Amino acid sequence: MSVDCGYYDKFDRVIGMYLPAQGEGETKGSQLVTAINKLIYKWYNDGDVFDNTGPMEGWANDLSDYANWIYKYIPRSRSILDGVYECYDDDDYELLLKDLADNFLDDEDIEKLSEKPKVGSIYDCSGPFEFKEYEEDEEEDW
């Protein structure tokens, strides 16, 4: 995987303003920034994907709640998030995350969403995405 470390720099202002120091924040905007930031961070740090039942096999952390929250409360994100089942390699998944950030970490959109109180919880949200725990015999020997 080739990591373009500078790609996400363009979102520094939004992240700096709306990403809470801890938790998910008290507005829908801070929840969205937190959920997207978590998906991006866990991919580049641990190789985790938000649904590992398709072609991509993220294995360490269950991120499905974050994607399910975005899917449920930000309906226009659905076509992007559904693309996880068409991600066959690291580059495909990285493009999905960049598309998500480009479309939803916009100053104006986040500002409007930050005027709305938080909804549900990004840490506990059911939806179409899931994380499959691998059985011990399925894991490769290290």
VENSULZI-V618271 format. One record per pair of residues at least 24 apart in sequence whose C-alpha atoms are under 10 Angstrom apart, sorted by the first residue. I is the first residue (numbers start at 1). J is the second residue. Records with the same first field share a line. If there is no record, write none. Layout:
BEGIN
I=J, J
END
This chain:
BEGIN
1=44, 89, 90, 91, 94
2=90, 91, 94
3=44, 90, 91, 94
4=94
5=44
7=98
8=37, 40, 98, 101, 102
10=101, 102, 105, 106
11=101, 102, 105, 106, 107
12=105
13=105, 106, 107
14=105, 106, 107, 108, 110, 111
15=105, 107, 110
17=107, 110, 111
18=105, 107, 110, 111, 114
23=122, 123
24=118, 121, 122, 123
25=114, 117, 118
26=114, 115, 116, 117, 118, 119
27=110, 111, 113, 114, 115, 116, 117, 118, 119
28=73, 74, 110, 111, 112, 113, 114, 115, 116, 117, 118, 119, 120, 121
29=104, 105, 109, 110, 111, 112, 113, 114, 115, 116, 117, 118, 119
30=110, 111, 113, 114, 115, 116, 117, 118
31=66, 69, 70, 110, 113, 114, 117, 118, 119, 120, 121, 122, 123
32=66, 67, 69, 70, 73, 74, 104, 105, 110, 113, 114, 118, 122
33=70, 101, 104, 105, 106, 110, 114
34=66, 122
35=63, 65, 66, 67, 68, 69, 70, 121, 122, 123
36=66, 67, 70, 97, 100, 101, 104, 105
37=66, 97, 101, 105
38=63, 66, 67
39=63, 64, 66, 67, 97, 100
40=94, 97, 98, 100, 101
43=90, 93, 94, 97
44=94
47=90
49=84, 90, 93, 97, 130, 131
50=81, 84, 129, 130, 131
51=81, 82, 84, 85, 128, 129, 130, 131, 132
52=84, 85, 129, 130, 131, 132, 133
53=84, 85, 129, 130, 131, 132, 133
54=84, 85, 86, 87, 88, 129, 130
55=84, 85, 86, 87, 88, 89
56=84, 85, 86, 87, 88, 89, 90, 92, 93
57=88, 89, 131, 132
58=131, 132
59=131, 132, 133, 134, 139
60=131, 133, 134
61=131, 132, 133
62=130, 131, 132, 133
63=122, 123, 129, 130, 131
64=122, 123, 124, 125, 126, 127, 128, 129, 130, 131, 132
65=121, 122, 123, 124, 125, 126, 127, 128, 129, 130, 131
66=121, 122, 123, 124, 125, 126, 127, 129
67=122, 123, 125, 126, 127, 128, 129, 130
68=122, 123, 124, 125, 126, 127, 128, 129, 130
69=119, 120, 121, 122, 123, 124, 125, 126, 127, 129
70=122, 125, 127
71=125, 126, 127, 128, 129
72=120, 125, 126, 127, 128
73=119, 120
74=104
76=103, 104
77=103, 104
81=128, 129
82=128, 129
84=129
85=129
END
